[in-house]
Amino acid sequence: MSLATETDAPQRVGAVADSHDVIRVQGARENNLKDISVDIPKRRLTVFTGVSGSGKSSLVFSTIAAESQRMINETYSAFLQGFMATLARPDVDVLSGLTTAIIVDQERMGANSRSTVGTATDANAMLRILFSRLGKPHIGSPQAFSFNVASISGAGAVTMERGGTTTKERRSFSITGGMCSRCEGMGKVSDIDLSALYDDSKSLNEGAITIPGYTMDGWYGRIFRGCGWFDADKAISAYSKKELKDLLYKEPTKIKVEGINLTYVGLIPQMQKSMLSKDVDSLQPHIRAFVERAVTFAPCPDCGGTRLSEGARSSRIGSVNIADACSMQISDLAEWVRTLDEPSVAPLLAALRQSLDSFVEIGLGYLSLDRPSGTLSGGEAQRTKIIRHLGSSLTDVTYVFDEPSIGLHPHDIQRMNELLLRLRDKGNTVLVVEHKPEMIAIADHVIDLGPGAGVAGGSVCYEGTLDGLRGSDTLTGRHLDDRATLKKHVRPATGQLEIRGATLNNLQNVDVDIPLGVLVVLTGVAGSGKSSLVHGSIPAGAGVVSIDQGAIRGSRRSNPATYTGMLDSIRKAFAKANGVKPALFSSNSEGACPNCNGAGVIFTDLGMMAGVATTCEVCEGKRFEASVLDYHLGGRDISEVLAMSVAEAEVFFGEGEARTPAAHTILHGLVDVGLGYISLGQPLTTLSGGERQRLKLATHLAEKGGVYVLDEPTTGLHLADVENLLGLLDRLVDSGKSVIVVEHHQAVMAHADWIIDLGPGAGHDGGHIVFEGSPADLVAARSTLTGQHLAAYVGADIPG
């Protein structure tokens, strides 16, 4: 063999390996995808665009990222896979060229009220070690500084067998934890108003219990009637002390009702477990409203809301204890950590500095480590998840982002763009689902899905460069360069809402008059105090409808009909038309198919392999018992009604025998926000982020109120959908409502009658009103970051 031949061989091998430069998807049919095929270049930044519900997330998350995760899981032993979440193979013919996928989505970081920014990012774990090593006086191991570990001790005899003889030895143990014993590490103590739980003039059978979900038609009715501890027909006011104690406080007790093993739990312990142990903001709207009405929360008097025991607070490094460190703004905490110079913990200090500096670099330096993670917005949660990947040495990884621009001011978007490009330039593949033109502009490759949403979407409309997209005739291409123009004439205010001395979070004693009867936009960089001002200072009482960024949560049994409350009126209409009980028309109650319990599918658990879901043979996926489908309203049975689109149902319930005004009002609101294409019975788990946002908006629009407060309503909306939203906001104002919007989208700012800009920075550098006036005045002044970006957006060149 010649020398030339020997040197050629490895070059050919290298060339073959380097040829795998695309992720190839063929025949993808997940959710609404219509057998699509795409080639995604590796080590490039690819942006996926299209209207909300067009199939972007189905392609990126449910197909590419899901298969990557599934294949990684399969590399573990069957024993380990038995302990891991089982993932089904996506509905796709071919997926090749996949690399390890790291998903950075918008999901909230956990609704557990014990979770904070510090615990979720491991910064707290490092701080606890630091204080256990350097804190004076020394009080114990790192768990002595954890508010999730209680101090416990015990002693007793232990029986052991040694050499055929039985011996008893006395043993004792002691664990020193950092949990405050008064509030059990929650930072708050709660007081429950019993009168909000039940109406004592009624009996259980008469519907005395007023807690959401506690109806006598379902399981709770069976439990209360079958436990035998009280008479379900006796008014609660006539209960003996023991009966009332059993109703309210009885600990979990096994009972048998009609041959079925059930567990009885008193109302208070059940509330503690199902509602009060979760972050209030993560609860469904009707449950959150009940909790806010029935429960009062106050900072714990023993720990002052720090969650920590007196011992944990007594140990200090210099003059700072761990509670002080966690309450500092992270940018300040990073400066404090830099002042520490102790060789014995040098590696720990270096790792802690890197973690805290990453917060600052990504624009979250205004947070504190003791901030409950459930209170973070979707955008803040996503950026917090990015932190652990910033300093990673991994390359050839696929990073998957879901609208990283959410919650970001145009000034902050530039920083996020730099971060994404940095990840790409390290040799990684970056996939981004996005709507904002500023982020689409940095793409190496663009894949546009559509042309519409839901059943009208799921096709690839365009694939190529940004310039090609701009010249294409797709909906995204036509709207890419859209620029809202400033209003020539703004509406005059009809009154004003006075806010005086606002100091919540980082607000610096703010005084401001918010005009009423017009469209007001509050803006400013992330962390400047916008949400604190509207949610903390505007009274959420009568006449104020507040729509925040809280995520919609629901299982596959939840759908638009159940979430909006529309199904209650539909069930009552069916019951009245057929002379039967409304519970028959619920797939979660008496009307459920007995074979699949109303799920419509039968799940077969295959251990460490992905479970299989097969359509129920008895109900054929309709979820209801056959006898229930014999009852009709307007010629349709309940399963046919739930299969209708919102637009079709609006017509159906608006006239004729099926006329149901309560349902029609909600359906009209859904059509108004552009959700006419989704079906009433579509599981919430299949809706995109933008669809969920609009579903929540439509639900609240049905409420009666004179002032609407909307927190970033453009979240998840395509450029074309933003136009529809602006029309909706105009209709609200023209009907006599006052609309206050917290927004970063320049199209909404330009459309405002009045702008209030907060800043100038974030955290303690913000909290001031830096501008009040019309959008035209803001652009003319260009005195703030918002003014400069809005001027550039509307085409007014900034001098200099």
Phi, psi and omega in degrees: 000130181285162178297323180298319181294320180297320182283335179290326186303307180296331178295320179294319178298316180297320181296321179295315181297321182287349182283346180277071188251014176223152167266115186259122177245125179229129175068046179279128183229018182294136182053244185262010180292135186255070173055048186270155178227131179217154172246121183252120182294137177278159180055032175226167178258112181251128179252133178255123183240175181137161182297160178300126181092009183278346179116009181300307182294328179297322180283312188282310186270310187282344181249293187292303183294321182295319180290324177299314179296319181297318182289327175295317179300326182289348177283345178277163180293158179301327179298313180292322181298333178296339180260358184256161176296133180271134184243132178280151177289131179300156180279087183209146181283308183223133171227111181231159179079015181291147170238175180301126183259131173248116186265126177239090187257184183269002184301138177303154188276020178120131182271002180289125184290353176273353182270130177236173177302322181292316181289329183283340184245007179073359178295323178296319180301318179290322178297320181297319177295319181301313181289329179290337180266322187251345185294141177237129356288159177284126183244353178149195182287177180305329181291345176290349179248011181260127180281359176259002180243122180274152174278123179222154176211158180193164180209153178175177181272136178246125180266128181225152175251124179225125177057034178084358179244148179262127179234153176244133177232146178272127179235149175224155178216157179210132177238125177261112178249171182258009184286133173292126185287334183289311184256002181055041175076012181269338181084347181225151172246145184243148177231122185262130176276106185298330182294341178275348181272328183206159174258107189287355177277350181249162172268169179301317181294337179272004178086040183295324185282127185252011177287133180305133177093347182269083178249153181277359181280336186249219185295322181299322177299316178299317183293313182295321181284328187268348183288331177081010183268344177205162182274117184290350179259001181264136178300141183297331179297339180266004181292147172285169180301320181293318180296318180294321178296319179295320180296319188268318195241357186300132179288162182309125183226130179287133176224165178238122181235121179051040177080004181251133178282121180229170178238125176266133176227135177299158185301318184292308177301324179294319177296318180302319184283314189271336184238310190281343178278353181255161175292130185303322183291343182271352182286158176297150188308315184289328178286320179298319179298320179294314181299317180295332180278322189266339188236134174251132179249138177222148178303141181298126181292337182281316184255357180068023179086003181279347180077351190257151180289166180298322180298316180296326181281344183278337182275129186228151167251108190068240179253008187251127172261176187292330177293320177298317182297318183288335181272349178293151168297137188302324178298324177288321179297321178299319178295319180295318181296327179295336180283347181276130180224094182224105184305330184293339180237026185303314179298323180294315180297320180297317180293321180293318178299316181298318180295314182292322178295328178295322175303313183294317183297326184270002176090020179244022180295346181278349179284169171236157184291339180270007178291124178302130185295335179291345181269355178288143175288169179302318180293318179295319180297319181295317180292328177296323179291332181292332188308317184292348182259351187297315183264013185292141177270359181293140173231173183054039176253149175261114177265130183242118183245140178249099179048066181294350180278353184300133178077008183254134171291151179310327178295321181285333181297326178300319179294319178294321177300317179298322180295314180297319180293326179294319177297319179296316185291346174280358178102022181255158173267126182243120178249125185232125171269120189206155177242335188287129180302326181297328180270328175297330185296336183267003185289141169278331185214139181236134173238117184255124180254156181163220359286337180244206181244161177062229182293341179273000181248205176086012178240154176275115182270332181202146177216123179157212184274169179297317180297323178294322178297319182297326181270353181283166181260027178278164180301318179294316180299320181290329184261356187302321182259015177298138176224120178292144179262154178292145178292136175284326181229124178260154181289144175280145179288148178258357181177192178208150178254114184273130172239126183232132174063038181288125184231009182298137181053246186260008181294133186261070177053056189279132170245126180206146175252116180267120181295146178251158180079010180223177176265111181253132177244127173261129182221179185143163182298160178301128179090010183278346177116013184296306182295324178298323182289312185282320184275336182262339186246337176274119183299125182274044183264211182297135175088357179245120177253113184254126180240103184266191183269006182308138182289147171277124180245144179180151179276182179291351175276345179274143180212173181305326181292320180283320184296319183280350183083001182296328185296331178300312181290327178293316180298319180294322179294318177297317182296318181293321182290335185245359177066038179230181182282144177299331183299339179295334186262023174245127178283357176255006184224224189294336183275359185294144173299126184292339183282319182247006181056034175083007180277336181086343179225158175252124179265128177248117181279124181247035177067236185282351177270162181298135177294159181246131176252119179242143180300134181299127182287335184284308183262356181057037177082002182278345172079351184247154174296146185303321182295330180293327183285355174281344179271135184233156172224118182061030179083003180241145173270173187296324180291325178290325178295316181291340178275350180292152169284162180299318181297317179294319181292329179298320177290317184300315183271003181264349184206166175072202184298328184274005184304119180224095186304320183298315179291322182297322180298315180294318180297321178299320178296321178294320177295322183299326181267009175085027179251028183294344185270342182282156180267155184296327184260013181291126181303138180301331182294343180264357180277146178282171180300317180293323179293322179294319180299316181288329177297317179294320179299315181296323180298317182282335179295338179284346180285152180269126179190156181263340181235123178253127177247114183245129180256104179051064180291348180277359180307125176078007184262137175290160180306321180290326180290331180298324177299317178296321179297317179299321177297320179296317179297320178298317180296322178297313182294318182293338178275004176103007180272158170257129183240122179244120185240128170269116187211154172246346185289124185296332180295323178288321178300313182296333184273353185289157170272332184211136179241135172242117185253125179255155181162215002283338180241208181246162178063226181285356173271358178245209177083010178243152171277116182258348175198142170223130178158194181279159177303323180297320178293323179296317179292320181295321183284320183049034185271350181233166177302319179297316180299320180293316181289324179292323178297318178294324182293316183275001174092012176271110184294137179271123180294150177081000000 
